[in-house]
Amino acid sequence: MLGERVLGWWRRRRRTPAAGEPGTLFAARYHSLRLLLAANNRALELMAELERAAGGGGEPFGMAFVRSHCTALSVAVYQMVRHLDELAPGRYRDLFAHLRDMQEHIRAALELPGPDTAGQRLTLPLDEIDGRAAAAVGTKMANLGEARNALGLETPPGFAITARAFQLLLEHNQLSADLASLIQSSEQERPDELFALSSRLQQLIISADVPPAVADEVARRQAELAPSPGSVAPRLAVRSSALGEDSVHASFAGQYRSELNVRPEHLLTAYLEVAASTYTPQAMHYRLQRGLRDEDTLMAVGCLAMVDARCGGVAYTSNPADPSDRRVFVNAVWGLPRAVVDGSAPSDLFVLGRDDGHAVLDRRVVGKPTALACDPGEGVVRRPVPDELAEASSLDDHSAHRVAAMALTLEAHFGCPQDVEWAFTDDGRLLLLQCRPLRQGAAAEEIPESVAPGTALLRGEVCASPGAAAGPVHLLRRDSDALAFPEGGVLVLEHPLPRWAALLGRTAAVIAGEGAIAGHLATVAREFGVPALFGVKGLDRLRQGMEVTVDADGRAVYEGRIPGLVAAASPRSPHLMGTPVHTALTTALTHISPLRLLDPDGPDFKPRHCRTLHDVTRFCHEQAVREMFSFARRHPFPRHASKQLYHEVPMQWWVLDLDDGFAHEVPGPYVRLDDITSRPMLALWEGMTAIPWEGPPAMTGRGFASVLFEATANPALATPFRSPYAQRNYFMISSSFMNLQSRFGFHFSTVEALVGERDPENYLSFSFKGGAADLERRRARVGLLADVLEGQGFSVKVIEDAATARISAMSAEAMESRLRVVGYLVMHTRQLDMVMADPAAVRRYRDKLLADIRRVA
Amino acid sequence: MAITVLLVDDERTFVETLSKRLALRRLQVLTAFSAAEALRVLAERAVDVVVLDVRMPDMDGIATTRAIRETYPLVEVILLTGHASLEASLEGMSLGAFDYLLKPVAIDELMFKIEDAHQKKTLQEDKIRRLAEQAGTTGPGPE
């Protein structure tokens, strides 16, 4: 074949040097290093995303998010271990076993078993159901059974198909993996994707086979409902009764499906349709918002004899919009009560007292031109109501009393206000169809005059999110401040950047110097019910930790906690904290994010001390860089020997080419900038040399040239790094990579960057530590650097007097600009700690730094 | 020289769409809709990188990875799947899969992975060839 011949020719032509020669060895090693670095970058990003999610802000997430991120993270870390093993075969092989242990812990956290249905029967007749059966038949059917059997209220006869049967349905058709896979592969947050996904998931269930054991049991129960043995079974109402549905903690109101007036021979089809409604878009969205796991949502189904109601409706034992209003509210229509439930038609309203007489206190009768009735074929049909009935009350006072009395009986029994669906038959029997806890929203109350305080500490312009709340002030000036953000703190910031939404789950209120109501942070604050006041001038009057009350509606901030204001505010909408999904994530994170391996030169920096995935990434990265360095030092091939940088004079900088960092063979001991192709190194060097050192005078008093020239360790000084390269300043480079370990006097820094054509893999990391001054001043210096770097878009972590700044996934040009800034900082901040005690001097240097950076970047 | 990629997934539309998009990026793309078909293609054609679904009706992707790595140790396997499972990912990786990617994947990201896997294969082949040549010149020679 021509193709094969061409391939062979091409392969022969493109011969590379022997395996024993440096070319191949270095190319293969460098490829391993590059893959390790890319995996490291990905792992750090995935960890940051998981931590942001766990922080409670941002978009709600489901188990699909947690699983996919943990899986991708685990793969990235595995790759790092593998590539380290390629660089140092066998030396760190323990890591594979340690990694496996960690992954086992994470897997256990993610795969907590769902509800245990073992031992449940497949169906249960309503006569045998009470409140204790909720785990088998769902809360809705359990409540109905309880009302029927414990309270003696009349309900239609029927039975439940249990959660166990639903699980069998999934197992029998091997649906769980297919469902999870479909959910994983789509972007649920986009509405169009959600609807398409929902339809595919529901289709999978609707087209499944009902397991024979379930079908047999259902047929038997159905036959038991027949009025006499052998006669035709009644038509049924088939209703969702998912585990957890209608509980006090989650309403799922209207999210699942119910089928009315189902012909006996169509029961199994209706069963599958109701079972499939586990995945309606609204149910999926709701679970996502509430942090509920799909695997905990098992759909039990209630099958009740269909009641062809004369009239029916819904009763509330309290005012849903005002919990303090304890009157009973009864809505009623002609025919089936569904018209009231889905709000599709006008209904009569009766308001009754809760005392013995249940006096009708208020009555509003409306025109009801149509009613829902059972269709003789199947399902329900909308029928015109005869004129003389349309204008008449659908309920007389006596019947209204009976409904109220039944609802109050249920409230007394279940111990909370109830939402009750009821129907009257033609022969005057009152039937209970469904009951559940009433969902009540808090009413916005008028703030009592006496509560509104006289003098506000600060005033704002924009109520970005309504409400009022109190808490301790937490000033947010840089990313690292966010780490210490206290639960229930008041977030104070100048610019309300979208990324701070990550804190809103823990925030009592937000105060910002700038910002508009349409901003992203404002949007998220409203979604989370966090009061937010923007456009607040004079933020410097707020001190860290001082207690304030933010009245967003009144556009004011008060000192101290003002209970009246806070109490009048509406309560927070729920967020993800403490939900099953959030708990799974935070448990997994304990094996992922804490970093224990801090000191690469400490005795604990060993594979067996790695406890988390973060430890493993840290270890692999550090060790890989060291292996590259020592390998190059051990193999003094002319091409890859370290060369001294020659720039007008020989400089105290050495360059080690890992792969293709030199444009051509460089003979002799020196390398010139012209010989170097490393894009990141050239950008960094440009920044290092862009602006001459102007003082304070170098300690030696010899000026900038001498600083660049000197740029070395004083071997007499104790070094905190025992690294092999601690004694010199080394650039390790390829055309797209650089790693610089440098030391000026007491200052240590590491700059590492990958700058190529693949934007998502690009990164720049800059760590710095040390100094000649006392710890306080060194901390202040690091804080100043952190500020400057954050202004450039870096995310910065500060521990004591050490900091690591990182930026990634930007274009090569943007990365080069940041490298110039870092190059400048490496050279120019080395003696800043000498002046950090003098605020005026600090301001001066800060201004100069910022001005210089604008020129350099 | 174009990289030859074999896409294996029982979801036909997925394979066909992806195949077109990768061809636009100048890859030579072969397709298979089952593990058995994939093994047949591998027996006939020189393939650099296999992109493989983890869940297929005839043989799961993990077993397929094992079969491929045993018979064609130089061919790199990238698992691409909707199956976010720590267990499967670990198993696949320890069998020598180059990567385990989750659907939906950005086409750029998949391209990078294919390029990286191909480069690894090329470096590996160079190394083996030179070791063989060295053995020929400096080794003990024919017995």
Interface residues (C-beta under 8 A of the other chain):
Chain A: E4 L7 W10 R15 T16 P17 A18 A19 G20 E21 T24 A27 A28 H31 L35 A38 A64 R67 S68 C70 T71 A72 S74 V75 Y78 Q79 R82 F96 R100 Q103 I106 R107 L110 A177 A180 S181 L182 Q184 S185 S186 E187 R758 P760 E761
Chain B: M1 A46 R55 T81 G82 H83 A84 S85 L86 E87 S89 L90 M93 S94 D99 Y100 L101 L102 K103 P104 D108 E109 F112 D116 Q119 K120 L123 Q124 D126 K127 I128 R130 L131 E133 Q134
